[in-house]
Amino acid sequence: MRRVLPLMVIVVLAILLVVSDHPFPPPSDADRESRTAVVALGDSTLSGEGAGSYEPGTNGEEGGNWCHRSSEASIMKARFEADERFNLACSGANSDRLRTEQLPSLRKIAGSHRVVALVVAIGANDDPKFADVLNTCVQAWGARNDCTSRVAPEWTKRVAKMVPKVENTLHAIRQTMRDSGYLDSSYQLVVQSYAAPVAPDMAKSLQNLSGCPLRTADLRWVVDEGVPELSNSLRAAAAKVNARFLDLARAGEGHEACAGGSSSDEEWFTRLAVDWDGLKDDRRSAHALQESFHPNARGHQQFANCLSEFLAAGARDGACVPKLDGTLGLTTES
């Protein structure tokens, strides 16, 4: 019998290692199961850039923190049963920064709360550098030439280089949750893509510094090719880690910056926005245009409505598209 017992222990341990994501999860808060949470990770799309109402300390007040985490961000407005919502997303974040700066906070939250959903938007600030693309197109407008001829030939390569970085980041998120004692099936992992903030069919009178200084041909490439290719690649990355995918490529149709003509009341994205006071401050001048062409509070609310529908749905993939009544709705694929 003395030899049988150790053998049985070894067999049991082997079974645990096979059937469990983490056979000996680290200790967590004793009350974790009684506190549920939903968490946002990623970049400006989820931080709330452009919506205003930024959390103290995330608007460059000190320490160079320009994350622009807003109380109007979609994760804060989504209808979802959770005791608390945590917005870890940071404007300008890329995959590396998500892993190094946001995952430690996720680990703490996963230990103190029962995380029921994670929403992630990442990738645009990796090799695609989508914000830089728009800046290049604004500069091209000023120089009276095009940016598409410079950006388009390299876009597919840049997006392709992004994919493994996003995959690695999503794997790191999965592993962080496993290390905290979670099964992959015990929470929702949603990867969200990006919306085109400006469209080519705007009034010519707004293609200037008081609205949207961008050329029609360049915008057509952004809407028809650039953004869809980015979304399709993010969908592929999400599938690698068995995550759900929410496509926002068409989410802004009809409500882009400068789409409203003389009135911006129905627009879901900011037009060219300049912090004139910030231009006078060396510490803030580099961020004086940061809000430009990001969703405004109305846009984040519409994205929140679609995200709410998706979190409640069972489909693996979904897309946010405009409805006939002018609001944003969800379509799903089985």
C-alpha positions as CSV (number, residue, x, y, z in Angstrom):
1,M,0.0,0.0,0.0
2,R,2.9,2.4,0.7
3,R,3.9,2.2,-3.0
4,V,0.3,2.5,-4.3
5,L,-0.5,5.8,-2.6
6,P,2.3,7.8,-4.2
7,L,1.4,6.3,-7.6
8,M,-2.2,7.3,-7.2
9,V,-1.2,10.8,-6.3
10,I,0.9,11.0,-9.4
11,V,-2.0,9.8,-11.6
12,V,-4.4,12.3,-10.1
13,L,-1.9,15.2,-10.6
14,A,-1.4,14.1,-14.2
15,I,-5.2,14.1,-14.8
16,L,-5.4,17.6,-13.3
17,L,-2.7,18.9,-15.5
18,V,-4.5,17.6,-18.6
19,V,-8.1,18.7,-17.8
20,S,-7.5,22.0,-16.1
21,D,-6.2,25.3,-17.6
22,H,-4.5,26.0,-14.3
23,P,-4.7,23.2,-11.7
24,F,-3.4,25.4,-8.8
25,P,-4.7,28.9,-9.5
26,P,-3.2,31.6,-7.3
27,P,-5.3,32.7,-4.3
28,S,-7.9,35.4,-5.0
29,D,-10.0,37.6,-2.9
30,A,-12.4,35.6,-0.8
31,D,-15.3,37.7,-2.0
32,R,-14.3,37.6,-5.7
33,E,-17.3,35.6,-6.8
34,S,-19.7,38.2,-5.4
35,R,-18.3,41.1,-7.4
36,T,-18.6,40.9,-11.2
37,A,-16.7,43.1,-13.6
38,V,-16.4,44.0,-17.3
39,V,-13.0,45.3,-18.5
40,A,-11.9,47.3,-21.5
41,L,-8.3,47.0,-22.8
42,G,-6.7,48.7,-25.8
43,D,-6.4,52.1,-27.4
44,S,-8.4,55.2,-28.1
45,T,-11.4,53.5,-29.5
46,L,-12.2,52.1,-26.0
47,S,-10.5,54.7,-23.8
48,G,-13.0,57.3,-24.9
49,E,-10.8,59.6,-26.8
50,G,-12.8,62.5,-28.3
51,A,-15.7,62.2,-25.8
52,G,-14.3,64.6,-23.2
53,S,-15.1,64.1,-19.5
54,Y,-11.7,62.5,-19.0
55,E,-10.7,60.9,-15.8
56,P,-8.4,63.1,-13.6
57,G,-4.8,62.2,-14.3
58,T,-5.4,61.0,-17.9
59,N,-5.5,64.4,-19.6
60,G,-1.8,65.2,-19.3
61,E,-2.1,66.8,-15.9
62,E,1.0,65.0,-14.6
63,G,3.4,62.3,-15.5
64,G,2.7,62.6,-19.3
65,N,-0.5,60.4,-19.0
66,W,-2.6,61.2,-22.1
67,C,-4.7,58.0,-22.0
68,H,-7.9,60.1,-22.2
69,R,-10.1,57.6,-20.3
70,S,-13.6,59.1,-20.4
71,S,-16.7,58.5,-18.4
72,E,-18.5,58.7,-21.8
73,A,-16.5,55.7,-23.2
74,S,-18.5,52.9,-24.7
75,I,-17.5,50.4,-22.0
76,M,-18.9,52.8,-19.4
77,K,-22.2,53.2,-21.2
78,A,-22.8,49.6,-22.4
79,R,-25.8,47.9,-20.9
80,F,-24.4,44.8,-19.3
81,E,-25.0,43.1,-15.9
82,A,-21.8,43.7,-14.0
83,D,-21.2,45.3,-10.6
84,E,-18.2,47.4,-11.9
85,R,-16.7,48.5,-15.1
86,F,-13.0,49.1,-15.5
87,N,-11.5,51.0,-18.4
88,L,-7.8,50.2,-18.8
89,A,-7.6,51.3,-22.4
90,C,-5.2,54.1,-23.2
91,S,-5.2,56.4,-26.3
92,G,-2.2,55.7,-28.4
93,A,-1.5,52.2,-27.0
94,N,-0.1,49.5,-29.2
95,S,0.2,45.8,-28.5
96,D,3.4,46.1,-26.5
97,R,2.0,48.8,-24.2
98,L,-1.2,46.8,-23.6
99,R,0.8,43.9,-22.4
100,T,3.2,45.9,-20.2
101,E,0.9,48.6,-18.9
102,Q,-2.6,47.2,-18.9
103,L,-2.2,43.5,-18.1
104,P,-0.8,44.0,-14.6
105,S,-4.0,45.9,-13.8
106,L,-6.1,43.2,-15.4
107,R,-4.4,40.6,-13.2
108,K,-5.3,42.6,-10.0
109,I,-8.9,43.0,-11.2
110,A,-9.2,39.4,-12.1
111,G,-8.2,38.5,-8.5
112,S,-10.6,40.9,-6.8
113,H,-13.6,40.5,-9.1
114,R,-15.2,37.8,-11.2
115,V,-14.5,39.1,-14.7
116,V,-17.4,38.2,-16.9
117,A,-16.3,40.1,-20.1
118,L,-13.2,41.6,-21.6
119,V,-13.5,43.9,-24.6
120,V,-10.3,44.6,-26.6
121,A,-9.5,47.1,-29.3
122,I,-5.8,47.0,-30.4
123,G,-3.7,46.9,-33.5
124,A,-4.2,50.2,-35.3
125,N,-1.3,51.8,-33.5
126,D,1.0,48.9,-34.3
127,D,2.4,48.7,-37.9
128,P,-0.7,50.2,-39.6
129,K,-0.3,53.4,-37.5
130,F,-3.8,54.5,-38.6
131,A,-3.6,57.9,-36.9
132,D,-0.4,58.6,-38.8
133,V,-2.1,57.7,-42.0
134,L,-4.8,60.3,-41.4
135,N,-2.1,62.9,-40.4
136,T,-0.3,62.1,-43.7
137,C,-3.5,62.7,-45.6
138,V,-4.1,66.0,-43.9
139,Q,-0.5,67.1,-44.8
140,A,-1.2,65.9,-48.4
141,W,-4.3,68.1,-48.5
142,G,-2.1,71.1,-47.4
143,A,0.5,70.3,-50.0
144,R,-2.2,69.8,-52.7
145,N,-1.1,66.2,-53.5
146,D,-2.4,62.8,-52.5
147,C,-1.4,60.4,-49.7
148,T,-3.0,57.3,-51.1
149,S,-0.1,56.8,-53.5
150,R,2.3,56.7,-50.5
151,V,0.2,54.7,-48.1
152,A,-1.8,52.2,-50.2
153,P,1.2,50.2,-51.7
154,E,2.5,49.4,-48.2
155,W,-0.8,49.0,-46.4
156,T,-1.3,45.3,-46.9
157,K,2.3,44.6,-45.6
158,R,1.8,46.8,-42.6
159,V,-1.5,45.2,-41.7
160,A,0.1,41.7,-42.1
161,K,2.9,42.6,-39.8
162,M,0.4,43.7,-37.2
163,V,-1.5,40.4,-37.1
164,P,1.0,38.3,-35.1
165,K,1.5,41.1,-32.6
166,V,-2.3,41.2,-32.0
167,E,-2.4,37.4,-31.7
168,N,0.4,37.5,-29.2
169,T,-1.4,40.1,-27.1
170,L,-4.6,38.2,-27.2
171,H,-2.7,35.0,-26.1
172,A,-1.2,37.1,-23.3
173,I,-4.6,38.2,-22.2
174,R,-5.9,34.6,-22.2
175,Q,-2.8,33.5,-20.2
176,T,-3.3,36.3,-17.6
177,M,-6.8,35.1,-17.0
178,R,-5.7,31.5,-16.8
179,D,-3.0,32.4,-14.3
180,S,-5.8,34.0,-12.2
181,G,-7.8,30.8,-12.2
182,Y,-10.2,31.4,-15.0
183,L,-11.2,28.9,-17.7
184,D,-11.4,30.3,-21.2
185,S,-15.1,29.5,-21.2
186,S,-15.8,31.4,-18.0
187,Y,-15.8,34.9,-19.5
188,Q,-16.4,36.6,-22.9
189,L,-13.4,37.8,-24.8
190,V,-14.5,40.3,-27.5
191,V,-12.1,41.8,-30.1
192,Q,-13.5,45.0,-31.6
193,S,-12.3,46.6,-34.8
194,Y,-12.3,50.3,-36.0
195,A,-14.7,52.6,-37.8
196,A,-13.9,54.9,-40.6
197,P,-14.1,58.4,-39.0
198,V,-14.4,60.4,-42.2
199,A,-16.1,59.6,-45.6
200,P,-15.6,61.0,-49.1
201,D,-19.1,62.3,-49.6
202,M,-18.8,65.4,-47.5
203,A,-19.6,69.0,-48.6
204,K,-16.6,70.5,-50.5
205,S,-17.0,73.6,-48.2
206,L,-15.9,71.4,-45.2
207,Q,-12.7,70.1,-46.8
208,N,-10.6,72.7,-45.0
209,L,-9.1,73.5,-41.7
210,S,-12.5,74.4,-40.2
211,G,-13.8,70.9,-40.8
212,C,-12.0,68.0,-42.4
213,P,-9.0,68.9,-44.5
214,L,-8.8,65.7,-46.5
215,R,-9.0,64.9,-50.2
216,T,-11.9,62.9,-51.6
217,A,-9.8,60.3,-53.3
218,D,-7.8,59.6,-50.2
219,L,-10.9,59.2,-48.1
220,R,-12.4,56.8,-50.6
221,W,-9.3,54.6,-50.2
222,V,-9.6,54.8,-46.4
223,V,-13.3,53.8,-46.4
224,D,-13.3,51.2,-49.3
225,E,-9.9,49.5,-48.7
226,G,-7.9,50.6,-45.7
227,V,-10.4,50.1,-42.9
228,P,-12.0,46.9,-44.3
229,E,-8.6,45.3,-44.7
230,L,-7.7,46.2,-41.1
231,S,-11.0,44.8,-39.8
232,N,-10.6,41.5,-41.7
233,S,-7.1,41.0,-40.3
234,L,-8.3,41.6,-36.8
235,R,-11.1,39.1,-37.3
236,A,-8.5,36.5,-38.3
237,A,-6.4,37.3,-35.2
238,A,-9.5,37.0,-32.9
239,A,-10.2,33.5,-34.4
240,K,-6.7,32.3,-33.4
241,V,-7.6,32.6,-29.7
242,N,-11.2,31.6,-30.0
243,A,-12.4,35.2,-29.3
244,R,-15.6,36.8,-30.4
245,F,-15.3,39.6,-33.0
246,L,-17.3,42.8,-33.4
247,D,-16.7,44.6,-36.7
248,L,-17.0,48.4,-36.6
249,A,-15.8,49.1,-40.1
250,R,-19.2,50.4,-41.2
251,A,-20.3,51.7,-37.8
252,G,-20.0,55.4,-38.7
253,E,-21.7,55.4,-42.1
254,G,-23.7,58.6,-42.5
255,H,-22.5,60.0,-39.2
256,E,-18.8,60.5,-39.9
257,A,-17.0,63.8,-39.2
258,C,-18.2,66.5,-41.6
259,A,-21.1,64.4,-42.9
260,G,-23.6,66.7,-41.4
261,G,-22.8,69.7,-43.5
262,S,-23.4,73.0,-41.6
263,S,-24.4,71.1,-38.5
264,S,-22.4,68.5,-36.6
265,D,-25.3,67.6,-34.3
266,E,-25.8,64.1,-35.9
267,E,-22.1,63.3,-36.4
268,W,-20.5,60.6,-34.2
269,F,-16.9,61.7,-34.8
270,T,-15.0,64.9,-34.1
271,R,-13.9,67.1,-36.9
272,L,-10.4,68.6,-36.9
273,A,-10.1,69.7,-33.2
274,V,-7.4,72.0,-32.0
275,D,-6.5,72.7,-28.4
276,W,-5.4,76.3,-28.9
277,D,-4.4,76.8,-25.3
278,G,-2.5,73.6,-25.4
279,L,-0.4,74.9,-28.4
280,K,1.0,77.5,-26.1
281,D,2.2,74.9,-23.6
282,D,5.3,72.9,-24.5
283,R,4.1,70.0,-22.4
284,R,0.7,69.9,-24.2
285,S,1.4,71.1,-27.7
286,A,2.2,67.6,-29.1
287,H,-1.3,66.6,-28.1
288,A,-3.2,69.6,-29.3
289,L,-4.8,67.7,-32.2
290,Q,-5.2,64.4,-30.3
291,E,-9.0,64.4,-30.3
292,S,-9.4,64.9,-34.0
293,F,-11.3,62.3,-36.0
294,H,-12.2,60.2,-32.9
295,P,-15.7,59.2,-31.8
296,N,-17.4,61.9,-29.8
297,A,-19.7,61.3,-26.9
298,R,-22.6,60.5,-29.3
299,G,-20.4,58.1,-31.2
300,H,-19.3,56.2,-28.1
301,Q,-22.9,56.0,-27.0
302,Q,-23.9,54.4,-30.3
303,F,-21.0,52.0,-30.1
304,A,-22.1,51.2,-26.5
305,N,-25.6,50.3,-27.8
306,C,-24.2,47.9,-30.4
307,L,-21.7,46.4,-27.9
308,S,-24.5,45.8,-25.5
309,E,-26.5,43.9,-28.1
310,F,-23.4,41.8,-29.0
311,L,-22.5,40.9,-25.4
312,A,-26.1,39.6,-25.0
313,A,-26.0,37.7,-28.3
314,G,-24.6,34.2,-28.8
315,A,-23.0,34.6,-32.2
316,R,-19.3,34.4,-32.6
317,D,-19.1,37.3,-35.1
318,G,-21.1,40.5,-35.4
319,A,-21.1,43.9,-37.0
320,C,-22.3,47.3,-36.0
321,V,-24.2,48.9,-38.9
322,P,-26.6,51.9,-39.2
323,K,-30.3,51.2,-39.0
324,L,-33.0,53.0,-40.9
325,D,-33.9,55.1,-37.8
326,G,-30.4,56.6,-37.8
327,T,-29.1,54.6,-34.8
328,L,-26.5,51.9,-34.7
329,G,-27.6,48.2,-34.6
330,L,-26.1,44.7,-34.6
331,T,-26.1,42.1,-37.3
332,T,-24.7,38.7,-36.5
333,E,-23.3,35.7,-38.3
334,S,-23.9,32.2,-36.9
